Amino acid sequence: MVGGSDELEESSTRIFLLWKADIK
Protein backbone atom coordinates (compact mmCIF):
# COMPACT_ATOMS: atom_id res chain seq x y z
CA MET A 1 0.00 0.00 0.00
CA VAL A 2 1.70 3.20 -1.16
CA GLY A 3 1.50 6.08 1.33
CA GLY A 4 0.31 3.77 4.09
CA SER A 5 3.57 4.08 5.97
CA ASP A 6 3.51 7.86 5.66
CA GLU A 7 0.01 8.04 7.11
CA LEU A 8 0.93 5.76 9.99
CA GLU A 9 4.10 7.75 10.67
CA GLU A 10 2.14 11.01 10.62
CA SER A 11 -0.40 9.63 13.10
CA SER A 12 2.36 8.35 15.37
CA THR A 13 4.09 11.73 15.32
CA ARG A 14 0.83 13.48 16.17
CA ILE A 15 0.16 11.11 19.08
CA PHE A 16 3.75 11.53 20.25
CA LEU A 17 3.42 15.32 20.29
CA LEU A 18 0.14 15.12 22.21
CA TRP A 19 1.68 12.68 24.71
CA LYS A 20 4.76 14.88 25.08
CA ALA A 21 2.58 17.93 25.77
CA ASP A 22 0.44 15.94 28.21
CA ILE A 23 3.38 14.95 30.42
CA LYS A 24 4.72 18.51 30.37
N, C-alpha and C positions, 0 to 999 in steps of 0.2 A: 504494500500500500504506500504510494508516494505521498509524502507530506504527513504521514501518520506520526512519524517520529518527531517532526517539528511541532505538531500540535501537542503531543504528549509532553515534550520538553517545555513548551510555553506554559502549559497548565502547571507543571511541576515548579517552574520558576515563580509563577504567580502564587502558588500555595506557600512556597518557601518564603517569599517576601511577606506574606500575611502572617506566617508563623513567626518570622523574625520580628515583625512589628508587635506581635502579641506578647512576646516574652520580654519586650523592651522594658 
